[in-house]
């Protein structure tokens, strides 16, 4: 017999959430502390991605320190994402049907790989093009002086959303296995989904059309991939009567 959210006591569920948050925070804090010592190297890698930017500047006394602190914290989250995903799964695992629980580790590995694939796609595929696009408006008489906080914020505002949206195939596959979505339904509502994709891209990216299209295009590709995955999941659909 499967456990539902109604069967699981609220205090027990909240205790699971609390422990998962604490365990995740401890690992992220440890990774962030270690990342502090390589922030110079990370900044050097970020700077190397962009043509036309040879050095960074800062205008506030504590800006460089605070930016490095933020960069270390973000690196801790990125490096600890597999552990964070595992903690999320540990909370919801009792509510997942046993037949689907067997493939939980595979879904977690896929989610982690897709997260890092999204980051790499953003850093090496989208960000250089985006920066070149924006710097092209400076002309011959304007010298770009990129702030360290601006570069890190620009990179984060692109990379993390890409890591998140690349989870779409895993989420849709899971819903397909649960019988909550169907390949036919995804195909039927494709045009509405495209509209939602552009709205999501507009929310998650800086306010410019170029960035929105650079996120919307891979999202549409992932949506089509999700249809294929759901068609596969329907053959192994979880039924309520299963133990």
N, C-alpha and C positions, 0 to 999 in steps of 0.2 A: 504493500500500500504506500502511495506517494505522500510525502509531507507537503502541505500547502501553507501559505502564509497565515491562513486562519488557524491552522493546527499548531503553528510554532508560537510559543508565548512571546509577547512583545518584549518583555525584559530580556529574555534569552536572545532574541534577534538583535536588540540594541547592544547587548554585551558583546556579541560577535562583531558588530560594526565597530564598537569602541576598541576592541583588541586589534582588529585589522588596521584601524587608523593609527594606533600606537606603533604597531610593528612596522607599518609602512613609513611612518615619520622617522623612526629610529634609523632605518636603513637609508632613507633619503638624506638624513642629517649626516650620517657617517660618510656617504658618498660625496655629499656637498663639501664636507671638510677636506676630503682628499682632493676634490676637484679644485679647491682654492689654490693649490700649489702648482696647477697647470693652466691657470687662467691666461697667463701670458701666451702659452702655446695655442690655446683655443682662439684667442683674439688674433693671433698671427694667421691661423688657418682661415678664420672668417675674412680677414683682410685680403688674403690671397685669392678669395673667390671673386673679387670685384675689380674689374679693370677701371682704371682712372682714379683710384683712391690709393695713395701711397702712404699716408699717415693719418692718424686720428688725433683729434684735439678734445680738450674739455675746458669748460668755462666756469665751472664752480669748483671750489676747493675740494669738496668731498666727492665730486662726481666720479672720478676714476675709481676710488675705493668702493663706492656704493654700486657702481656698475659691475665691478669684478665680483662683489658679493652676490649680486643678482645672477650673474652668469654662473657662479659656482652652484647656487641653489637650483637653477634650471638644469644644469648638467647633472646634479644629483637626482632630479626627477627623471630625466631622460635615461640615465644609466640604471636607475632602479625600476624602470617601467615593468620588466618581467615580474619582479617581486610584487609590485603594486597590483598587477593584473591577477597574480596568484592569490593575493589577499582578498580581492573583490570576489574571485571565484569561491574562496573558502566561505564567504558569507552567504552566497546564493546557492552553493552546492546542495544543501539539504532540500532545496525547493525544486531542484532539477530532476526530471525522471531518470531512473537508474540506467535505462537504455541509452540515454543521451549523455549521462555522466561519464560513461566509459570513454567517450571521445572528448572529454573536457580538456585533457592535457594537450591534445592535438589542436583544439581551438585556441587555447592559451598561447601555444607556440606560434600559431598562425597570426594571432593578434599582435604578438610582440614583433614578429618579422615584418608584418605590414606597417606597424608603427614606425619602425626604423626605415623601412622602404620609403614611407611618406616623408620622413625627415630628409633622407638623402636626395629624394627627388626635388624637394623644395630648395635645399642648400646648393645642389650642384646643377639643377636644371632650371629652376624658376628664378631664384634670387639673382644670379648674375644677369639674366635677361631683364629683370625688373629694374635693377640698379642702372644698367646701361640705358634703359628707356628713360628713366627719370633724370639721369645726369645729362642726357642729350639736350634737355631744355635749358641748360646753363649757357650754351653758346660759347663763343671764343673769348668773351670778355669777362666771364664770371668764373672765378676759381673756387672749386668745391672744397669746403672745409667740413668734413664729416665728424660730428661729435661721437665719442666712444659710446655714450648712452644711446644716441640715435642709431648707430650701427647695430648694437646688440638688440635694441627694441625692434628694429626693422626685421632682423633675422628671426627673432622669436615670433613676431606677429605673422610670419609666413610659415616657419617650420612646424611649430606645434599644431596649428590647425590642420596642416597636411597630414601629420601623424595621426590625428584624430579621425579625419574623414577617410583615411585608408582602412579604417576598421569596418567600413560599410559591408564588404563581402562576408566577414565573419558574423556580424550582427544579423544580416539578412539570412544567412545560412542557418544560424541558430533558430531564428523565428520560423524558417521553413521546416526544420526538423520538428518544431513544436506544433506545426500545423496552423500557425497564426498568419502566414502569408503564403501565396501561391505564385508560381511562375506566370500563370495566366493572368492573375490580378496585377502583377508587376508590369506585364506587357500592356494590359488594358489601360493602366493609368500612367503610361510612360510620359505622355505629354504634360500631365500635371506634375509628375516627378521632376521633369526638366525645369519647370518653373520654380519648384521648391529648391532645386539644386542651385539655381542662380540667386535665389533669395539667401540661402545659407552661405554661398560664396561671398555675397555682398556684406553679410554680417561678420564673417570670419577674416576677411582681408581688409587692408587699407582701402579708403574710399576712392578707388579709381577703377575704371572699366578694365584696364589691362590686367590688374591683379585678379579681378573677379573671373575673367575668362581663363586665366592660367590655373585657377582652382576648379572652375566649373567643368572644363574639358576632361581632366582625369576623373572627376566625380561621375560624369556621364559614362565613361569607360567602365568604371567600377560598378555602376548600376547595371550595365549590360552583363558584366561578369557575374553579378549577383543573381540575375535571372537564370543563368546557366547553373549556378550552384544550387539555387532553390529547386530547379528541376531535378537535380541529383538528390537533394534532400527529401523530396517528395516520395522517392522510392524507399526511403528509410524513415518515413514519418513516424513520430512517436504517437502512439495511441494511448488514451487514458486508461485502458484496461491492462496495459503492460505493467509488470512489477518493476 
